[in-house]
Amino acid sequence: MKKANVSILASFLLVALILTSCGELGKMAKMAPQVRYEVTPKVLEMNGDSVEATIKVTFPTKFFQKKAILEITPVLKYEGGEKAFKTLTLQGEDVQANNQSVSFISGGTFTITSKIVFEEGMRKATLVGRVKAIVGEDNAELPEVKLADGVMSSALLLEKDAMVIAADNKFVRITTDSKDAAIHFVINQATIRGQELKKEEMKALKDFVDTYATKENVEFKGVEISAYASPDGELDLNTKLADKRMSTSEKYFARELKKAKVAGLEDANFISAKSTPEDWDGFKKLMQESEIQDKELILRVLSMYSDPVVREKEIKNIAAAYEQIAEDVLPQLRRSKLTVNIAIIGYSDEELKELAIANADTLKVEELMYAASILTDKNQKLAVYQKVAANFADDWRGHNNSGYILYNQGKYAEAKAAFEEAKKLDASNSTVLNNLGACAHMEGDVTAAKEFYNAAAGAGNQVSYNQALIAAKTGNYENALNLFVSSKMNTFNFALVKMLNYSITKNADTYDAALGILTKVENQDAANVYYLKAILGARKQDTDLLFNNLRTAIEKDASYKAYALKDIEFAQYAADGTFKTIVE
């Protein structure tokens, strides 16, 4: 900061000289112009919820008389009141007290830093110094001297916009389903036996086809047929046998599908059929699941030999085991597997919205959650979410999302009650904890809000954003900026804190960076966006940026006219004709 050319004590000590005419105070008064002071910052600035100032006083040699005491108190004067900072008390070398001592011979520099709580009236204020001089039993209250202007209070523009999180839905419009059954064959045969068609699994498959063939919201996606031969016997025979089983099964099931009037049969690719001559994979699986004696030995044979002829020979050599295999395992491999695949097509968006409003009880939870998410009327959305909470009492999302809507309607007490209901169902849910933190934040309980946010880690970028707001509110701008970056949200608050951080970094690129963030905010036409651009214009000494944006801000929100008049950000332009035209 530049050092002042006028002593902090000059006028004070001159008065003392008049009062005492001679003596120690008189001597100090004569040298008063040599005393220098420095105030940091030169223009006081609101930081978090307070105003901090550092006063540095430098005394020349042979100035501070040995029996003198000076009490220097910085006082911030503003419309409606004043507040004092901490007093700097100094004493001469012969004074018997516990204050800082100033050498008569060498003088010295002394500093005091303190802060006061910011009040709205301080937006336009003056910092003055009040000095009380004491020598022995004599003392005098000396005229005050202006030390600095204040208070730059752009931190007041910080929006209180803690963010809540809505729970997602798991709605899937098109779901798939399938059903399968197996037809088993006698060894070396491909004829479908009547008893196979009477099995429960085949009846269930036919019922599955018949049921869905009559539904309008179902699309048959195709049928898969896989036919197999067991891995015993000649390969050529098994190849022909598997092919014939495939063909027999395909013809049979095509007739059944036609009877059920399944749509899509005319497509050549509707039925996909394949055959496997020797089902070694199936054999291995059944062996692993069996209790057959020597099964580990047989499994080793499968791993040691890949040639099917060698495999069969080696397994048959294990005579006792093979007899059990031929009885219990191989018959299960002589089969055709039939699989029917369908797609179930859910309600359209319009149908879901209509049902959610008029007949919510007919919908499933995910359908209701999705319907609410696509409704545009907030009251309708709230009604549907409340229906979820009522109909699906064990699902925390209905309560949470009801709270989400209420919060964004400014009904914080009702929102908090809804979030608390959600917490009863899932006490450690990070989404709910963040939302309760946002409610505490809006209530002004910063301590509780911080605790909730810390417990809500991982819930989403909103948590980082909310933590950034608290850091900014307390003046921890560097931490706030890191959290804003983590949130990946370009907002008015992010740009504001970027600008405020200049007082710490003095980085010349800060203002342009803040302007860059403002070009990405969601509501480009908000009055506060234009007002912040005007402040940035003032700081950059870019009058076009200043005046154009200040004019637009006032056009959008007339309250900024009076606000700007008392905003020290524009103090250097107070006498400018264009500025006066805009704000007066």
KOLKOLMAR-784082 format. One record per residue (C-alpha): residue in one letter; x, y, z. Coordinates in steps of 0.02 Angstrom, whole numbers, padded with zeros to 5 digits, always signed. Each point is the difference from the previous one (the first is absolute). Layout:
aXYZ...
***
This chain:
m+00000+00000+00000k+00056+00184-00028k+00054+00091+00155a-00099+00155+00045n+00087+00171-00009v-00093+00062+00155s+00038-00064+00174i-00130-00106+00086l+00028+00107+00152a+00039+00169-00076s-00162+00090+00032f-00021-00088+00165l+00167+00052+00069l-00013+00176-00065v-00153+00016+00110a+00102-00071+00141l+00133+00132-00034i-00131+00135+00015l-00065-00076+00160t+00170-00021+00082s+00101+00134-00090c+00158-00090+00050g+00060-00159+00078e+00003-00176-00070l-00163+00010-00098g+00059+00160-00078k+00162-00079-00058m-00095-00148-00075a-00119+00119-00088k+00141+00090-00086m+00062-00166-00074a-00173-00067-00038p+00012+00026-00190q+00141-00126+00000v-00112-00139+00068r-00064-00114-00138y-00145-00121-00004e-00056-00136-00116v-00170-00085-00007t-00023-00170-00079p-00107-00014-00100k-00004+00179-00061v-00187-00020-00028l-00074-00113+00133e-00086-00156-00064m-00128-00118+00070n+00072-00174+00019g-00123-00136+00047d-00107+00084+00133s+00131+00121+00065v+00112+00147-00042e+00184-00011+00041a+00127+00141+00001t+00185+00011+00035i+00068+00168+00061k+00188+00025-00007v+00073+00154+00084t+00182+00051-00023f+00081+00124+00120p+00161+00095-00042t+00151+00010+00116k-00012+00113+00152f-00188+00014-00021f-00082-00105+00134q+00029+00087+00165k+00051-00113+00142k-00147+00041+00115a-00137+00001-00131i-00141-00123-00033l-00102-00004-00160e-00161-00097-00024i-00042-00015-00185t-00172-00073-00040p-00056-00031-00180v-00188+00031-00012l-00112-00039-00147k-00134+00133-00018y-00153-00031-00105e-00178+00058-00019g-00092-00058+00154g+00148-00038+00112e+00182-00035+00025k+00109-00144+00059a+00173+00003+00075f+00142-00116-00044k+00127-00053+00130t+00099+00143+00079l+00187+00014-00025t+00077+00064+00163l+00182+00056-00002q+00111+00071+00138g+00163+00092+00020e+00153-00082+00073d-00025+00071+00176v-00182-00050+00018q-00028-00143+00122a-00138-00100-00087n-00021-00156-00106n-00024+00081-00170q+00118-00005-00148s+00143+00119+00029v+00061+00123-00131s+00184+00047+00002f+00036+00186+00010i+00165-00020-00093s-00049-00121-00138g-00189+00019-00015g-00077-00151-00085t-00147-00077-00091f-00151-00073+00089t-00145-00097-00073i-00171-00050+00058t-00122-00113-00092s-00178-00030+00053k-00173-00030-00072i-00179+00047+00034v-00163-00082-00051f-00070+00073-00160e-00167+00089+00000e-00103+00055-00150g+00026+00185+00036m+00188-00020-00020r-00017-00011-00190k+00045+00184-00001a+00117+00041+00143t+00158+00090+00053l+00139-00065+00110v+00066+00132+00119g+00132+00000+00135r-00037+00064+00173v+00146+00040+00114k+00009+00031+00183a+00163+00076+00060i+00055-00021+00181v+00147+00076+00091g-00004-00024+00186e-00169+00059+00063d-00037+00101-00156n-00095-00075-00147a-00092+00062-00152e-00124-00070-00126l+00070+00058-00165p-00092+00030-00164e-00023-00155-00105v+00089-00025-00165k-00062-00094-00152l+00098-00159-00030a-00091-00090-00142d-00162-00021-00095g-00114-00150+00010v-00080-00120-00014m+00010-00098-00161s-00143-00121+00034s-00026-00099-00160a+00003-00156+00106l-00179+00048+00046l-00049-00049-00177l+00033-00184+00041e-00160-00093-00039k-00068-00114+00134d-00035-00142-00120a+00048-00161+00087m-00048-00142-00116v-00105-00153+00037i+00005-00164-00095a-00147-00096-00074a+00005-00189+00004d+00007-00085-00170n-00131-00118-00068k+00040-00171-00071f-00137+00002-00129v+00029-00105-00156r-00131+00017-00133i+00043-00160-00092t+00037-00152+00107t+00044-00173-00061d-00058-00169+00056s+00033-00177-00057k-00057-00176+00033d+00080-00165-00045a-00031-00186+00008a+00091-00157-00055i-00057-00148-00102h+00098-00159+00037f+00026-00140-00125v+00032-00187+00009i+00176-00053-00046n+00031+00005-00188q-00176+00068-00035a-00071+00169-00052t-00185-00035+00025i-00091+00113+00124r-00093-00108+00124g-00173+00048+00064q+00054-00013+00180e+00130+00135-00031l-00134+00120-00060k-00103-00030+00157k+00139+00052+00119e-00033+00150+00112e+00140+00102-00077m-00072-00024-00175k-00174+00047+00061a+00074+00156+00082l+00087+00046-00163k-00161-00017-00099d-00095+00103+00129f+00135+00133-00010v-00022+00011-00189d-00189-00002+00006t-00010+00135+00134y+00115+00125-00082a-00063-00033-00178t-00163+00086+00048k+00079+00156+00077e+00019+00159-00101n+00151+00065+00094v+00106-00155-00032e+00117-00033-00145f+00069-00175-00031k+00185+00022-00035g+00030-00178-00061v+00024-00181+00046e+00163-00091+00028i+00014-00189-00025s+00157-00092+00049a+00010-00188-00032y+00130-00118+00070a+00064-00178-00004s+00091-00078+00145p+00188-00023-00022d-00005-00189-00022g-00002-00093-00163e+00070+00046-00172l+00018+00184-00042d-00084-00017-00171l-00150-00084+00079n-00012+00131+00136t+00011+00141-00127k-00147-00069-00100l-00095-00038+00159a+00021+00176+00071d-00052+00077-00167k-00156-00108-00007r-00048+00042+00179m+00021+00184-00045s-00111-00018-00154t-00133-00099+00092s-00006+00124+00143e-00007+00149-00118k-00147-00071-00100y-00094-00045+00158f+00021+00168+00084a-00036+00100-00159r-00171-00085-00002e-00030+00046+00181l+00048+00182-00032k-00116+00006-00150k-00144-00069+00105a+00030+00139+00127k+00001+00129-00141v+00169+00068+00050a+00048+00151-00106g+00167-00006-00090l-00001-00181-00059e+00009+00059-00180d+00175+00065+00034a+00125-00131-00059n+00113+00042+00147f-00137-00009+00133i+00052-00178+00047s+00185-00022+00026a+00052-00183+00004k+00167-00084+00024s+00066-00173+00043t+00146-00065+00102p+00055-00178-00046e+00088-00039+00163d-00043+00103+00153w+00163-00010+00095d-00034+00166+00089g-00165-00066+00064f+00085-00162+00050k+00133+00093+00099k-00130+00106+00090l-00105-00152+00050m+00154-00093+00059q+00052+00147+00111e-00174+00001+00078s-00009-00189+00023e+00049-00116+00141i+00068-00133-00118q+00145-00101+00062d+00165+00045-00084k-00075+00163-00068e+00164+00092+00034l+00092-00128-00105i-00124+00023-00141l+00016+00189+00010r+00189-00019-00014v-00026-00103-00158l-00102+00143-00073s+00138+00123+00039m+00139-00112-00065y-00075-00050-00167s-00087+00105-00130d-00028-00139-00128p-00181-00061+00027v+00043-00179-00051v+00141-00009+00128r-00110+00079+00132e-00139-00127-00026k+00123-00145+00001e+00086+00057+00161i-00166+00029+00089k-00066-00171-00052n+00157-00076+00075i-00064+00058+00169a-00129-00137-00007a-00093+00021+00164a-00018+00186-00022y-00050-00014-00181e-00149-00110+00041q-00066+00137+00115i+00039+00132-00130a-00097-00095-00133e-00148-00012+00118d-00003+00171+00084v+00095+00124-00109l-00007-00043-00184p-00192-00006-00012q-00007+00181+00058l+00109+00054-00145r-00111-00074-00136r-00113+00151-00016s-00063+00154-00087k-00013+00162+00097l-00139+00120-00052t+00012+00184+00055v-00130+00134-00035n+00054+00183+00017i-00121+00145+00016a+00005+00189+00027i-00131+00080+00111i-00032+00180-00054g-00053+00116+00140y-00113+00151-00002s+00046+00152-00106d+00049+00162+00086e-00170+00075-00030e-00088-00154+00068l+00110-00001+00155k-00031+00185+00036e-00187-00021-00019l-00007-00154+00110a+00115+00074+00132i-00116+00148+00020a-00169-00085-00019n+00028-00181+00053a+00166-00014+00089d-00049-00158+00094t+00010-00100-00162l+00185+00037-00025k+00155-00082+00070v+00125+00099+00102e+00125+00025-00143e-00139+00054-00117l-00058+00130+00126m+00177+00060+00032y+00032+00020-00185a-00168+00084-00032a+00037+00129+00134s+00170+00035-00076i-00075+00045-00170l-00145+00105+00065t+00033+00187-00016d-00126+00067+00125k+00086+00001+00171n-00161-00026+00096q-00042-00152-00106k+00176-00067+00024l-00018+00023+00188a-00168-00089+00001v+00071-00151-00091y+00153-00012+00113q-00114+00011+00152k-00100-00142-00077v+00160-00103-00011a+00032+00036+00184a-00177-00055+00044n-00011-00155-00111f+00177-00063+00024a+00033+00037+00182d+00167-00089+00005d+00076+00100-00143w+00095+00154+00059r-00003+00080-00172g-00181+00057+00010h+00033+00102+00157n+00167+00064-00064n-00067+00060-00165s-00151+00079+00083g+00125+00096+00105y+00098+00044-00157i-00151+00085-00078l-00051+00087+00162y+00178+00064+00025n+00005+00075-00174q-00167+00082+00035g+00079+00086+00150k-00100-00104+00124y+00151-00047+00105a-00089-00058+00157e-00112-00119-00099a+00149-00059-00102k+00097-00037+00159a-00144-00103+00069a-00006-00103-00161f+00189-00028+00002e-00010-00056+00181e-00130-00130-00049a+00118-00062-00134k+00140-00010+00129k-00107-00111+00110l-00003-00127-00142d+00185+00015-00043a+00099+00086+00136s+00167+00001-00091n-00062+00047-00172s+00121+00132-00064t-00129+00083-00112v-00118+00027+00147l+00142+00061+00111n+00050+00130-00128n-00179+00059-00011l-00016+00017+00188g+00162+00098-00005a-00075+00118-00128c-00149+00029+00114a+00114+00036+00148h+00099+00115-00113m-00155+00100-00048e-00049+00009+00184g+00170+00078+00039d+00066-00149+00098v+00169-00010-00084t+00072-00122+00127a-00138-00128-00031a+00010+00029-00188k+00187-00037-00001e-00027-00162+00098f-00133-00059-00121y+00105+00045-00153n+00152-00092+00069a-00108-00155+00028a-00073+00015-00176a+00163-00026-00094g-00028-00087-00165a-00182+00052-00019g+00038+00113-00148n+00080+00162-00057q-00130+00095+00099v+00091-00046+00160s+00161+00084-00057y-00099+00151-00056n-00086+00015+00168q+00165-00016+00091a+00070+00136-00112l-00140+00117+00055i+00046-00023+00183a+00184+00028-00036a-00042+00158-00097k-00115+00064+00137t+00140-00015+00127g+00124+00087-00115n+00101-00155-00043y-00001+00041-00185e+00143-00112-00053n-00084-00154+00072a-00167+00057-00071l+00074+00012-00175n+00071-00176+00011l-00170-00065+00051f-00089+00097-00138v+00119-00079-00125s-00038-00172+00073s-00186+00032-00019k+00022+00029-00187m-00135+00134+00008n+00022+00170-00080t-00107+00114+00107f-00014+00181+00052n+00076-00043+00170f+00150-00084-00080a+00036+00157-00104l-00026+00114+00151v+00121-00096+00110k+00125-00005-00142m-00004+00190+00000l+00006+00014+00190n+00154-00110+00005y+00097+00136-00091s+00028+00088+00166i+00102-00152+00051t+00089-00052-00161k+00016+00167-00092n-00003-00106-00157a-00029+00114-00150d-00098-00137-00091t-00128-00019+00139y-00125+00125-00068d+00000-00073-00176a-00019-00173+00075a-00153+00059+00097l-00073+00074-00159g+00031-00166-00087i-00099-00092+00133l-00145+00122-00018t-00013-00042-00185k-00043-00179+00051v-00128+00029+00137e-00173-00072-00030n-00096+00163+00013q+00097+00121-00109d-00133+00136+00013a-00010+00010+00189a+00022+00175+00069n+00134-00053+00124v+00105-00071-00143y+00001+00170-00085y+00037+00087+00165l+00151-00110+00034k+00062+00035-00177a-00015+00185+00040i+00107-00022+00157l+00129-00094-00102g-00002+00142-00125a+00035+00124+00141r+00143-00105+00066k+00073-00020-00174q-00030+00186-00032d-00098-00049-00154t-00136+00132-00007d-00093-00082-00144l-00013-00162+00097l-00049+00097+00157f-00132+00118-00070n-00083-00119-00124n-00024-00137+00128l-00049+00115+00144r-00133+00079-00111t-00069-00172-00046a+00003-00061+00180i-00105+00150+00055e-00120-00023-00146k-00030-00178+00058d-00005+00040+00187a-00027+00181+00049s+00062-00033+00178y+00177-00002-00067k-00010+00188-00030a+00001+00042+00185y+00117-00145+00036a+00130+00063-00125l-00004+00175+00074k+00069-00068+00164d+00114-00130-00078i+00180+00050+00028e+00048-00109-00149f-00056+00149-00105a+00072+00138+00112q+00127+00059-00128y-00142+00027-00125a-00116+00093+00119a+00032+00166-00087d-00008-00072-00176g-00144+00070-00102t-00046-00167-00078f-00001-00085+00169k-00111+00135+00073t-00121-00015-00145i-00017-00187+00031v-00022+00002+00189e-00087+00165+00037
***
